[in-house]
Amino acid sequence: MDRAQQRRQFLQQLATASTATMMAGAPRMLTANEGAPIEHPGATADSCILLWMAGGMAAPDTFDPKKYVPFEVGTPVAKVESTFPAIDTNVDNIKISEGMENIAQVMDRGTLIRSHVLPDLGSILHSRHQYHWHTGYVPPQTVACPHIGAWMARVLGPLNPVMPAFINIGQRLEGVGEQEELKAFTTAGFFGSEFGPMNLPYPEQAAQSVRPPEGMKPERFANRNKLFRKLIDQSPMREYAGDFQRESQLRSMENAYRLLSAKEREAFDISLEPKESYEKYDTGRFGRGCLLARRLVENGARFVEVTTEYVPFLNWDTHANGNTTLKRMKEEVDLPVAQLIRDLEARGLLDRTLVILASEFSRDMIMEGKPGSNARDQATEAVEVFKEMKHYGQHRHFTGGSCVMMWGGGVRKGMLYGETAHERPFVATKNPVSVTDLHATIFTAMGISPKTVFEIERRPFYATEDGKGKAVTEIFGA
């Protein structure tokens, strides 16, 4: 099956799940042990920021450097493990890659997991792996699965009743490749629209999303809102969508309308940031997204995702020109990520804000998938020796060992957890952490039991797959 066929099949499966969700009734939270409430852990974080390196961030060229060999025409590919030299951080036993000098200076504020492992799904389809990472479930499923941010919105509710509980920054959902697949996991799924994301693809335009159209009088805007509510209530879609989904959409409109008159809407206007501070984040859309995320969390946002944006063959999706592309990506993310950590710390927010930096999988120069995988090689041009600079980079997908960085929110400071092999293939060899267990760890920090369960279509659906996620408790503490 080629890539186009895989995408068509994936979309058909997602459409079936979405239709089933629209027709379903309200999900009901279940209890454990015949009526006993599920015991939630004590939260170490109130807010969560996910910094999403969309497209497959290569661990050997970022947070898990291996043997570095500089580019030279004629060098065998097999001799090169990393295309950037390692640099010191402010933690004695942790080195990361050149180009991340600012992040190197905030490594002592968090924990680096080097043993994140992803499943071999048989074929490497970015949107399918991203769906799995963001929802905790491998598609297809019989219902639309909620994004991890939607779980926090539904179970915890808003931290500030005026602020949206789930905000997504930086990803366009229109006009980009695989847009329908991206929409499939950027959603509240069966929880309903009111727990879905507020999407802000351009951080510098976020302020426009929380004010009426320019020149429109308040009374006209109010009348427009009433008319829109009426249209939803009388829509022909009522026969296809259950009452719960329609009512949830109306409640989401009410929430959005309430924000328009609240003082917190100024948090969305990054032009109000002092010039000196703004410039530290102004490295591109991702950097400005980090600034917006900080402002939103300061004003009570519960969950914010900031993405470098997934567009096929761009950004971290390095099928060619890997080294050159990563130089640019590091220039875009290094200072804003470090500045976000410093700013949260300076404002007394880092201890109660869990910041996660992650990607759907890693990359390698030689191996596709992981040992034993039958995944089709999707490198743009496979070579055995370097002939041109465009060949120098991590161009293949690798699921056997990846990195996740976590700061604040109760995680240990300056900790290194897990490791990968010292020689290729760089599979996790110590303390592997699956997506299920990583989600359990995140939920535990936020005070949500990994066993939290809802009934949908008369079947249980858990926060972590089958409720079996185990938090990596070793990374918590002083």
Summary of the structure (lengths in Angstrom):
residues: 478
radius of gyration: 22.2
end to end distance: 49.8
largest distance: 70.7
contacts: 1678
relative contact order: 0.21
helix: 40%
strand: 16%
